[in-house]
Amino acid sequence: MNDAHICTRGKIWDLHIHSNQCYSITDPKLKKLSVAEYVSSILEALSDFKDLEMISFTDHNHICFDLYKAFYDAKSRISLLPGIEIDVALEKGGTAKHLVVYFDAMNDLGKLQSLATKINAFLEKRNVGSGPGKQPVDIHELLDELLGYKVDFVLSPHALKQGKRGIDYDWHPLPEEEMSNEIKKFRDQFFCFWESSGKSEIARAVEFLKRMESDELISVVAFSDSKGLEDLKAYAKEPPQYFNSLPNFNGLKLVGSEISRITHSQTFVDENDLGSFIGSIEFEGQCLGLSPRLNAIIGGRGSGKSVLLDSLANSLDPSKGDLQESRRAFVSGLQIKVRTMSGFDISSGQFRFDYYNQNYVASLFSKSGDEFNTEIEKYFSDTFSKVESIDKGSIERGNSERFYQLLESFEDKLPENIVGFVDKLVVDVKDGLEMNIGERKSKAKVDVSGRAESLPRWLAPFVPPAAFPPKTFVVDQVNTIADRSKKVHVSDTFSSCDRT
């Protein structure tokens, strides 16, 4: 799986879907479908949702192995995470709460078949369910059973939904302190998710957790809980959340531990900006995908972290950095290719970067007192001076290019727009120059003799120097247009307000 695609665009997950193998399905047409037919139907229903990346069939108190196998055999682009929804009692004699369990058994049919056989037998033996004659399973008994399978799992209870089946239902009548203790008891043991429904319910759940000082420790997630294809499509069309993580079991765990990976709007890097980021490093035959966000390299002493970073810095610009010559000579012999997120190779000197190697960082924090302050001050002053220089240069270059492009478009356009053009140029120095230029009604030629030389003086109070080279630029461009088209409409505006 390429992490670049995940981290450059928030994705849709729906990890609570009831299949046609679940007793709660009420659609008679779906119930009549075979497992293979149902898989074909759901894949067709989801085919238009390109950002939908992971789902889970979480049927009540049963895992249908044949369903998962048929889905995996279909070789879909969508990841399928094994899951189940279980009726659980948090205390003896308590009301049933719905608890969703996800397992680390994606695409592992051997592990999944063994898991499904064991948990189905366990729940069936205890007559677990919410219908007549059924009962919830004790949470502690369930946990003991799950731990015995030696398959990693995570739990997601319902919250602020489904009335008595919501995990929080029995806590609300309690005094604040007692309620907080109940939440912390379950939070600290095994709950890193709470599943709620739509955006309003998510907001209520977050606010409730905030009161309990748990909002930064429990991720509130929302899935469709769909029992039919139309509900599933409606959720995928307008999802309340987007997930910025890999579509697998470990990605789900990250979402539980890093709440910032869940967003209410889709975050992504514009395709036009992909060339500004390093997308992949091919190092000694191994390809490492990077994201435009924070990338961390984790490994023990001597595992090659510094060698990789030194090689990367040396590849991007051998003349830059504080690498010792012996170190530079060593990494220069290693094979490394660097590409942008748009897939283009990065040649030496093309990519601007700052690099502080391990020795520099270690020496920096070995300093103290005035020596440390001086080093830090020097570091930040150098950094900000570079930023200012880059910013100024980009503004000058951008304004010059935009001015030239827009000025050429004035052929056969309304002459009055030159005033708006100048105003827009002055106001939106850093933003884009966007104008709606109307067609010129009159096509009559305009005599501009003697007027072009006054343009720089007229424009001087309005146009900042950073926009283009002084004085001659505008005159040259107007005359160029005049020579080519013989219709210099822009001078109509200047005739009534010539500032000679």
DAFENWO-V778544 format. One record per pair of residues at least 6 apart in sequence whose C-alpha atoms are under 6 Angstrom apart, sorted by sequence separation. I is the first residue (numbers start at 1). J is the second residue. If there is no record, write none. Layout:
BEGIN
I:J ; I:J
END
This chain:
BEGIN
89:95 ; 128:134 ; 129:135 ; 160:166 ; 196:202 ; 209:215 ; 226:232 ; 245:251 ; 255:261 ; 281:287 ; 339:345 ; 482:488 ; 89:96 ; 105:112 ; 127:134 ; 128:135 ; 129:136 ; 159:166 ; 281:288 ; 338:345 ; 339:346 ; 88:96 ; 128:136 ; 158:166 ; 159:167 ; 171:179 ; 280:288 ; 338:346 ; 87:96 ; 88:97 ; 158:167 ; 159:168 ; 206:215 ; 280:289 ; 20:30 ; 87:97 ; 279:289 ; 280:290 ; 20:31 ; 87:98 ; 224:235 ; 279:290 ; 86:98 ; 86:99 ; 85:99 ; 85:100 ; 277:292 ; 456:471 ; 84:100 ; 84:101 ; 244:261 ; 83:101 ; 243:261 ; 83:102 ; 243:262 ; 82:102 ; 242:262 ; 311:331 ; 82:103 ; 242:263 ; 241:263 ; 241:264 ; 452:475 ; 54:78 ; 56:80 ; 61:85 ; 240:264 ; 242:266 ; 414:438 ; 53:78 ; 54:79 ; 55:80 ; 56:81 ; 58:83 ; 59:84 ; 60:85 ; 61:86 ; 81:106 ; 193:218 ; 195:220 ; 197:222 ; 413:438 ; 414:439 ; 54:80 ; 56:82 ; 58:84 ; 59:85 ; 60:86 ; 192:218 ; 193:219 ; 194:220 ; 195:221 ; 196:222 ; 413:439 ; 414:440 ; 56:83 ; 58:85 ; 193:220 ; 195:222 ; 413:440 ; 412:440 ; 317:348 ; 35:67 ; 180:212 ; 316:348 ; 317:349 ; 316:349 ; 159:194 ; 158:194 ; 159:195 ; 22:59 ; 156:193 ; 157:194 ; 158:195 ; 159:196 ; 219:256 ; 426:463 ; 156:194 ; 157:195 ; 12:51 ; 13:52 ; 18:57 ; 11:51 ; 12:52 ; 13:53 ; 15:55 ; 16:56 ; 17:57 ; 18:58 ; 96:136 ; 219:259 ; 12:53 ; 13:54 ; 14:55 ; 15:56 ; 17:58 ; 18:59 ; 199:240 ; 458:499 ; 13:55 ; 16:58 ; 87:129 ; 445:487 ; 454:500 ; 89:136 ; 88:136 ; 89:137 ; 104:152 ; 87:136 ; 88:137 ; 89:138 ; 90:139 ; 103:152 ; 88:138 ; 89:139 ; 103:153 ; 88:139 ; 102:153 ; 284:335 ; 102:154 ; 283:335 ; 63:116 ; 101:154 ; 283:336 ; 101:155 ; 282:336 ; 100:155 ; 282:337 ; 100:156 ; 281:337 ; 99:156 ; 100:157 ; 281:338 ; 62:120 ; 99:157 ; 280:339 ; 98:158 ; 279:339 ; 278:339 ; 279:340 ; 278:340 ; 279:341 ; 277:340 ; 278:341 ; 192:256 ; 277:341 ; 275:340 ; 275:341 ; 98:165 ; 274:341 ; 275:342 ; 400:467 ; 97:165 ; 274:342 ; 399:467 ; 400:468 ; 96:165 ; 97:166 ; 97:167 ; 396:466 ; 396:467 ; 415:489 ; 415:490 ; 416:493 ; 415:493 ; 104:249 ; 54:247 ; 25:227 ; 16:223 ; 15:223 ; 17:225 ; 18:226 ; 14:223 ; 16:225 ; 17:226 ; 18:227 ; 12:242 ; 11:242 ; 10:242 ; 11:243 ; 10:243 ; 10:244 ; 7:244 ; 10:266 ; 10:267 ; 9:267 ; 9:268 ; 8:268 ; 8:269 ; 7:291 ; 4:290 ; 4:291
END
